[in-house]
Amino acid sequence: MPYALHQGDALTVLSQLPDNTVDSVITDPPYNSGGRTAAERTNRTARTKYTSGGTRTALEDFDGENKDQRSYGFWLTQILTEAYRASKVSGTCLVFSDWRQLPITTDALQAAGWTWRGIATWHKPAARPQKGRIKQDCEYVCWGTKGPVNPDANPVYLPGLFSASQPRKDRAHITQKPLEVMRELVKICPPGGTVLDFCAGSGSTGVAALLEGRDFIGVELSRHYARVAEERLRETLQQVSSPEEFILAGPEAE
């Protein structure tokens, strides 16, 4: 089976994965940044924070955006620890972050056991300029390995800068990443290997993995977005191979 999608809590699902089975962890967790006060953190929804205008009514909200920085770091460390256990030696871990959460994200990566290897940049050409400020048109990918790098297992050369705008026409998630960026990132996983995304959202990491000849394990808390990811993964699998039965696992599966 090229992929499996679990709908449920990431920490619970990851604790059930076998040891040493994942080649690459590639994930885009809720950033939980930008809240200067407790009221901002607890009263603003993700949809209010990340969308504007008519877009707010078209995209489903999601939970997990109301932690303070210390809670976020503790939560991320717990999950990355389970992901570390489930990963193979020399496996890779890539975690998206914004500029505010870079320090806590790199701390969590290392506290979970990963060897921090650096930061790649995702440049967003369509970001709006801000009067009197430096334009905030980048997000980041913190990455590390489980032990030493093994270049012979996957002799790929990846850039440190990726430039692409968020999808607009077919956007399925509030914080959806560009497919062209994700297709490049999943190449850090050896061909035929397994990519894990414990914050799968609308399934972009999984779609990219399937298109690039990798297997995929996804975990998504939101029932709505798990259904969106299911549909996208089904369509992608039909595109790249003969249709196969889709697995939806977890406590909310039907």
Secondary structure, DSSP 8 states (H G I E B T S, - for coil): --EEEEES-HHHHHTTS-TT-EEEEEE---------SHHHHHH--HHHHH--TTHHHHS---S-----HHHHHHHHHHHHHHHHHHEEEEEEEEEEE-TTTHHHHHHHHHHTT-EEEEEEEEE-TT----TTS----EEEEEEEESSS--TTT------SEEE-----TT--STT---HHHHHHHGGGS-TT-EEEESS-TTSHHHHHHHHTT-EEEEEES-HHHHHHHHHHHHHHHHHHSS-----EESTT--
